[in-house]
């Protein structure tokens, strides 16, 4: 007869204690098995954009120990990796561990607006942002391409399937329409010729079909 016993099975155990005067009293306890509590963690989304975070939550309000070292019920993961939590129910049994949530880091979509930013007066240029999930131009348009005929600053925000955003901007300028001036001797003698010159330009197209900056004419008429 001892003052302690070891038990391995559930049940009710009682003890009778007698003092030196022969007085007796009894007490009893119910021994039960502690059911392991496996913590469950959850996250709405496991793919994050650079600079963002994902909320990961344990279903246990306390006694959480995350593999990050945090001890709160909720953590915010900002980097790619594996996340899980240990839970101690306080019963003295082994600490239980949750399943693992793997967080991945998306890349920022790369967008580059393509198009000639020098617009001739009266012309319309088309600008292309490339293939993406969604488009939001500063003009309010939501298409891959937009048409621009004025000088200004134009930007776009594109969004991929995970909600990550990319940004680009262009500045357009207007080029004034060139006004050619034709010079030369406009009065010629019979069987003679004259050379007509155009003012400076980058390319030329005469009414005769010539593409040089000057033409030689031998007959009267209107030339442009």
C-alpha distance (Angstrom), angle and dihedral (degrees) to the residues before:
residue distance angle dihedral
X1 . . .
X2 3.80 . .
X3 3.76 137.8 .
X4 3.85 91.5 -115.8
X5 3.81 140.2 34.8
X6 3.79 135.5 -167.6
X7 3.81 117.3 -128.4
X8 3.80 129.1 -170.4
X9 3.77 101.6 176.5
X10 3.77 132.4 65.3
X11 3.77 119.6 -106.2
X12 3.79 144.8 95.5
X13 3.79 117.1 -60.7
X14 3.82 125.9 -169.4
X15 3.75 135.3 -173.6
X16 3.78 133.4 -160.7
X17 3.77 117.1 -149.8
X18 3.82 124.2 -162.1
X19 3.76 122.4 -166.9
X20 3.80 126.9 -149.5
X21 3.78 90.9 -88.5
X22 3.78 93.5 56.8
X23 3.81 95.0 -105.8
X24 3.77 113.6 144.9
X25 3.78 136.9 -158.9
X26 3.80 134.8 169.4
X27 3.79 138.1 -147.7
X28 3.79 133.5 -178.2
X29 3.79 137.9 -161.7
X30 3.79 134.9 -165.8
X31 3.81 114.4 -130.0
X32 3.80 115.5 -157.2
X33 3.81 134.8 173.5
X34 3.79 117.3 -103.5
X35 3.83 108.3 -126.3
X36 3.81 110.0 -136.0
X37 3.80 112.4 -114.1
X38 3.79 111.2 -144.5
X39 3.80 109.8 -158.5
X40 3.79 117.1 -129.8
X41 3.79 119.6 -149.2
X42 3.79 127.2 -165.4
X43 3.80 141.5 -174.6
X44 3.80 129.9 -173.3
X45 3.79 93.3 -140.6
X46 3.79 130.9 10.7
X47 3.80 98.5 -167.1
X48 3.79 115.9 78.6
X49 3.79 135.6 -175.2
X50 3.81 120.5 -123.5
X51 3.80 108.7 -79.7
X52 3.81 93.9 19.4
X53 3.81 130.4 100.0
X54 3.79 137.5 -147.2
X55 3.80 124.0 -133.9
X56 3.81 114.4 -126.9
X57 3.79 117.8 -172.4
X58 3.80 135.1 -168.8
X59 3.81 120.0 -144.5
X60 3.82 88.5 -135.8
X61 3.79 116.0 85.9
X62 3.81 96.3 -152.4
X63 3.81 144.7 10.9
X64 3.80 92.2 50.8
X65 3.78 121.4 150.2
X66 3.80 114.1 -176.0
X67 3.77 122.5 -157.0
X68 3.82 84.9 -115.2
X69 3.81 89.3 63.8
X70 3.80 94.7 -108.9
X71 3.80 119.5 132.6
X72 3.79 101.9 -163.4
X73 3.78 127.0 108.8
X74 3.82 90.9 -118.0
X75 3.79 129.6 41.0
X76 3.80 131.7 -179.5
X77 3.79 115.8 -136.2
X78 3.81 115.0 -151.6
X79 3.79 99.4 170.3
X80 3.78 134.7 55.6
X81 3.80 115.7 -97.7
X82 3.80 147.0 86.7
X83 3.80 121.6 -53.5
X84 3.81 129.2 -169.3
X85 3.80 138.7 149.6
X86 3.80 136.3 -132.8
X87 3.81 117.5 -142.5
X88 3.80 127.6 -158.7
X89 3.81 112.7 -165.7
X90 3.79 91.8 -167.2
X91 3.81 94.5 -117.7
X92 3.79 92.6 113.4
X93 3.78 92.7 -112.8
X94 3.76 123.5 124.7
X95 3.78 117.2 -62.5
X96 3.81 111.3 -103.6
X97 3.78 124.9 -138.0
X98 3.79 130.1 -147.8
X99 3.78 129.5 -132.0
X100 3.80 116.8 -85.1
X101 3.78 127.2 -100.9
X102 3.79 114.9 -155.3
X103 3.80 115.7 -150.2
X104 3.80 118.5 -159.0
X105 3.80 127.7 -163.3
X106 3.78 118.3 -131.7
X107 3.81 122.2 -149.1
X108 3.78 125.1 -117.4
X109 3.82 109.2 -103.3
X110 3.79 110.9 -111.2
X111 3.79 112.5 -131.5
X112 3.81 128.1 -179.1
X113 3.77 121.6 177.6
X114 3.81 109.8 -134.7
X115 3.79 123.6 -156.2
X116 3.82 144.2 90.8
X117 3.81 107.5 -75.0
X118 3.82 94.1 -163.9
X119 3.80 105.2 83.7
X120 3.78 123.6 -168.5
X121 3.80 114.0 -131.0
X122 3.79 109.1 -90.5
X123 3.81 93.4 16.0
X124 3.80 129.8 114.1
X125 3.79 121.8 -141.1
X126 3.80 125.1 -162.0
X127 3.81 119.3 -138.3
X128 3.81 122.5 -160.4
X129 3.83 125.4 -157.1
X130 3.81 95.8 -170.3
X131 3.80 129.0 -120.7
X132 3.81 115.5 -37.9
X133 3.79 138.9 141.9
X134 3.82 98.7 -105.9
X135 3.79 136.6 6.0
X136 3.79 133.0 -153.4
X137 3.80 115.1 -179.7
X138 3.79 122.4 -168.9
X139 3.81 85.5 -119.6
X140 3.81 89.8 63.7
X141 3.79 94.7 -108.7
X142 3.81 121.1 132.7
X143 3.79 102.1 -160.6
X144 3.78 133.2 106.0
X145 3.82 91.4 -114.5
X146 3.79 133.6 37.8
X147 3.81 132.9 -174.2
X148 3.81 119.5 -129.4
X149 3.79 128.2 -173.0
X150 3.81 101.9 166.2
X151 3.78 138.5 66.1
X152 3.79 116.8 -99.9
X153 3.79 148.7 95.5
X154 3.79 117.2 -67.6
X155 3.80 127.4 -176.5
X156 3.76 138.4 -179.7
X157 3.79 137.1 -158.2
X158 3.81 115.9 -156.1
X159 3.80 124.2 -166.6
X160 3.81 128.1 -156.7
X161 3.79 128.0 -149.0
X162 3.81 92.6 -84.4
X163 3.79 94.0 51.4
X164 3.80 95.7 -103.9
X165 3.79 113.7 146.2
X166 3.79 135.3 -142.8
X167 3.81 127.6 -168.9
X168 3.79 138.8 -156.3
X169 3.81 137.4 167.9
X170 3.80 136.2 -161.5
X171 3.80 133.1 -170.7
X172 3.79 117.9 -146.1
X173 3.79 126.0 -159.0
X174 3.80 131.8 -165.0
X175 3.78 120.5 -121.8
X176 3.79 112.6 -153.5
X177 3.80 115.6 -121.5
X178 3.82 108.6 -102.2
X179 3.83 115.1 -115.9
X180 3.82 106.9 -150.7
X181 3.79 120.0 -148.3
X182 3.80 119.4 -156.7
X183 3.79 117.8 -148.8
X184 3.80 134.0 178.9
X185 3.78 142.3 93.5
X186 3.79 105.3 -46.7
X187 3.81 95.6 -173.0
X188 3.79 116.9 71.0
X189 3.78 134.4 175.0
X190 3.80 121.8 -121.7
X191 3.80 113.0 -77.1
X192 3.79 88.5 12.5
X193 3.83 130.6 109.4
X194 3.76 139.7 -146.6
X195 3.79 134.8 -155.8
X196 3.79 119.4 -126.5
X197 3.78 118.2 -157.3
X198 3.81 129.1 -158.3
X199 3.79 123.3 -146.6
X200 3.79 115.2 -104.3
X201 3.81 118.9 -65.7
X202 3.77 140.1 145.8
X203 3.81 95.5 -110.9
X204 3.81 136.5 7.3
X205 3.79 138.9 -151.2
X206 3.80 117.8 -177.7
X207 3.78 124.8 -163.4
X208 3.81 85.9 -111.2
X209 3.81 90.1 60.5
X210 3.80 93.9 -107.7
X211 3.83 116.9 139.7
X212 3.82 99.7 -162.8
X213 3.80 127.3 102.1
X214 3.81 90.6 -108.6
X215 3.80 139.3 29.7
X216 3.79 135.2 -161.6
X217 3.80 115.4 -131.6
X218 3.82 127.1 -169.5
X219 3.76 101.9 179.8
X220 3.72 136.1 51.8
X221 3.78 121.2 -97.7
X222 3.77 145.2 101.4
X223 3.78 115.6 -63.2
X224 3.81 127.4 -173.4
